[in-house]
């Protein structure tokens, strides 16, 4: 198979269990199944992570629920379990077929001199959200008697569980209940093997066979599982067989790839990493409900399975251009959770909408005031992500408006205007009027760089707040023209007529970042340049323990100019048209050596701004860092003692942005797409599809040329090809 469509490993090491579980994920937006091996159990981080179903166990953090694992497969020879952890391995290969979205493994074991090969394939159906399918084949080079168990494993990996209590169980299924009263149902069906004994232990539900393997004669079975929850409507049914299910699944993925693949000529490493990044995004896209994508995707319960600004600021452009229906679901999730954002603002004593920093299904904030642990004392540390990271509301407002501009989807204006107005009201009420300076200021905030807490006038935050106020005025003016009835409704809902003058004053008189005349530098916040001026390696050397938290009251970075992630650079990237090239370049150069890139969100922003400056050679390593984040697994696994591992969809999407919006210069000119050639030197060509306002285009960018050709929906073309 084409290496560009495959991600594989032939090494088997215990230390790679967690990383491979992330790397070899399959999923369909409804659920994610970690890339673990068939014989693995909860202690090996097996998880079937469900989107949008959360539960709180005791006083622990509320987190998403993992369904039982339908595919636990155990082979025993002479009473001994066969598996990579216990049996000598002669050959091993685990791989993802990215085109078909199928996970494979093939391992040959030495069992007392006989060579036993276990091969399996599995997928999370792209055609039916509830369906998981698995095919297992066993082959031996000599006659061998084995026992084979295929079971639902009820013992799931939880960070803060357990969440599920069995209500009813049979050998082929179970109904379970969460502590919050939701239910999860699982039904399985096996074909290919008959007979067998039922296995029903408190944690395993399945069948066990004793089989006599003959040399070279494969024995295979196929298993399908349907998973549903009390949030679902309708009852899915089993497809007739694995082959039929696989066909429907691969056709769905073919359509998705037809719309979203990006073909890079001249750089295989970049091609593979980007395609893998797109694969990760496709497996997360929610098609079934208005919900958004958690910061660690569906790879587990890290970050409480919560939705962050990661979606709006990083993932949304990919979906807007390749699957606007999914983009609309992501945005409507924020529209739907406006009441929770209003409640949060009220709780802190403000007007308007203050969105959750770590948003769960109904918009409640999963954030804890003590989000990290002090590794020296083991005590929880007070962090201010939830109460001070106010840029979140502006991120959402900006994303809503830019998506509206790009897609022309009027529902985003009629349904989203209230979000923008309420966010503007929030910033006004958060601000202070400084009579001596005749301006508004935003004091005591946390910008994107989380290492400097409670700062004043963070450049990113203030610019976003000002933009939100401007957008509220623009959105309402437009709504009044295009839909007077909706305008009246939003006025009634937000009290806009009373607020309009205040929002106007705020937009006109808020302190916004300005570059210094000589240096062109913008201070990340008031007095930033007064902090100790050291670079990242020097600060890293000051660490006493590897998992020490760099921020907080006495973190190593807190009193220095070293920052966690793109902050001023992000602001400049988003609003590049408001600044000169000198300002963009000077700040990129200044902040880059002071940025730890301690968040996977950072690298792609540096890549994008570099392309905007016209420095694609600066951009390239940051693009690659972003695109390979889940391939190499070189990211922080712990922050202040807390596990933060998993997949990184914002970085995956940032890699896409770096290529499509960066190197290929895709921009939106009032609803019309444009491309500009700024490819890295070794690349000869990039081609991809995109849609804007219902029209599909093929973009073709070379070193010197950039063209867009209107085309029919590539997914339908794909269908015709199969007709
Ligand atoms: C970053 C945030 C990000 C979150 C989830 C944190 O480490 O600082 O900006 O939203 O991770 O990805």
Boltz pocket constraint, residues with backbone or C-beta under 6 A from the ligand:
constraints:
  - pocket:
      binder: B
      contacts: [[A, 295], [A, 303], [A, 308], [A, 309], [A, 310], [A, 448], [A, 450], [A, 564], [A, 565], [A, 598], [A, 599], [A, 600], [A, 601], [A, 650]]
      max_distance: 6.0
